[in-house]
Amino acid sequence: MLAGLSSILGVSIVGAADAQEQNSKVSIGYTFATVDDADLGLITARYNYSFTDYFAVEGDIGFGISDGELDIGDEFDGAFVPVASEASADFAGGLFAVGQYPFDVKGSNVFLRIGYQFSSIDSEADDFDVNVDVDADGFAAGLGLNYFFTDRHGVRFDYTYYNAEVDFEDFDVSGSDATPMIIMGGEEEVDVDQFTVAYVFQF
């Protein structure tokens, strides 16, 4: 009898510990990003590790899946970018510190995050055979919500602002019409708004 009660108690304690030790979250979803006049789409994957109920770190990486029409030729002084071009995000990534506040027993929470992002954007002229690849990085911050339907499965909604510093000193230009063009250097800041909807799994 006592042995049976001990076994039940032991299983209960282990089960409770497992339920409390769900410190990791992985998510995959769609990110809609606006870069000046262009609307871009990315598939974004994230990993989040919680040190406490209130503090976590996370990293994300995304790959472009939909293009947008970009018109920034007049905005980057001293740097050539096709005035009318098709733009796509080759990839984007980031590292963030996260402050979070849980509001139910399943692990749902609201959060704020602050960190650093980097990205690469490919721009292809509509009327010329010119392709320009530029890299950017900079400060990023956002807020969002994780909502869990069960102890494991949920959805994530978030918004992230990205102050991208585009480096025109370090870029690639290709295409048959690119040779006679003189490319000037310089840096420019671009405001990027990003909205993500994702499936999230915690373990």
N, C-alpha and C positions, 0 to 999 in steps of 0.2 A: 504493500500500500504506500509506504513512505517512498519507496523507490519510484513508484509510478508518479507520485506527486512531484518528486524531484525532476523527473524527466520532463514532465509538462512545464514546470517552472523554467527549466533550462531552455526548452524550445521557445518559450514565450520571451525570455530575455534576449536570446539570439535574434529572434524575429524583430523585436523592438529596436535592437542595435542596428540591424540591417536597414530598417526603415529610416532611422535617423542619420545614417551614414551615406546618404545620397548626395555627395558633394560635387559630382560632375554633371554637366549638361552638354549635350551635343545637339545642334540644330542645323537644318538645311531648308532654304527657302528662296524666295524671289525678292530682289532689291530693285526698286525703281529709283533712279538717280537723275537729277536735273543738273546739267553743267551748262551754264549760260543758257543758250537757246535750245540745247540738245536734251532729249529725253532718252536715257540709256537704261538697259535692263541687264541684270547680272544674276547668276545663280550663286548664292552665298552660303558658305558653311562656317559654323562657329563651334569653338570649344570653350566652356566656362568652368572654372574651378572655384568653389566657395570655401574660403578658410573659416568663415563663420556665417551665421545667418544674415549678417549685415555687410560683409565685405567679400569680394571675389575679384578674380582677374579673368580676362578672356581674350582670345585671339580669333580673328576671322580672315577668310580668304574668299575672293569672288572672281568669277570668270564671266566675261561679257557674252550675252546671247542675243541681244537685240540692239540695232543701231539707231542713231538719231541724226537729224540734220543740224549741223553746227555752222554758225555764222559768226566767226570771231576775228575776221581779217583786220578790222579796223581797231580792235580793242587791245591787241598786243603790239605796242609801239616798238618798232625796230625788229620785229620777228615775223618771218613769213609763215602764214598758215593759210591754206586756201579759203577764200572768202565764203564760198558755198561748198560744203564738203559733207561727206557721210562719216560720222564718228562712231567709234565703238570702244568700249573698255576692254583692253586685252586681259588685264587682271587688276585686282585691288586687294589690299590686305591691311590689317591693323592690329594693334595691341592696346588694351584698355584696362584701367583700374575701374572697378564697379562698386558702387554703394547701392545696397538693395534693402528692401523692407518686405518681409513675408506677411501675408494676410490670410492664409489658411493652412490647414494641417498637411495638405498634399504638396506644399512647396511653392505655390504660386506667390509671385512677388512683383512689386514695381521697382524700377531701378533707374539710376543715373550712371552714366559712364563718361570717362574722360581719358584721352590717350593720343595716339599717333597713327596716322594712316599714310599709305603709299599707294601709288597707282600708275598705270601706263595706259595712255589713250592713243588710239590709231585714228588718223584723219586722212581721208582719201578725197581728193578734189573731184567735183562733179564734171567739170569741163576740161580737165587736164589729166595727163597720166602722171600724177604726183601723189606720193604717199608720205605722210609725216607722222612719225612716232615720237611722242613726248612723254617724259616721266614727271611725276609730281609727288610731293609729300607735304605733310604739315599737321597742324593741330586738328583734333576732332573731338566732339562731345555730343552726347545725346541722352535720350531717355526712352523708357519702354516698359513693357509688361510681359511677364511669363504667366500663363494661366494653364493649370494642369487639370485635365478631366479625371485622371487616375493618378496613382502614385508615380507613374512612369511617363505617361504620354500627355502632351499638351501643345499649346501654340504660343508663339512669340510675336509680338508686334513692337517695332521700335523705329525711332527717328534718329538720324545722326547728321550733324552739321560738320562739314569738312572744309577747312580753309586750305585749299591746295595751292602750294607754291610751285608753279610750272617753271622748269629749268630749261630755257632755250639754248643754254651753253652745251647741253648734252642731249642730242636727239639724233634720229636717223631719218634721212630723206632718200626716197627711191622713186623710180619711174622714169620714162623716157623724156619727160618734159622737165625734170628736176635739174639737169646738168647746167643750163645757162642761168639759173636763178641764184642770186646772192642771198645767203641766209645770214641774218644778223643774230647776235646773241642777246641774252638778257633774261630776266625773271619777271613773272607776273603772278599775282594772286587771283585765284578763282574761287568763288563760293559754290559749294556743292551741297545740295540737299538730298538725303537718302532715306527712303522709306522701305522697310523690310517686313514681310509676313513669312513666318517659318513654322515648320513642325519641330518640336523640341522633345528630346528624350532625356530623362535624368536617371542616374545610376550611382 
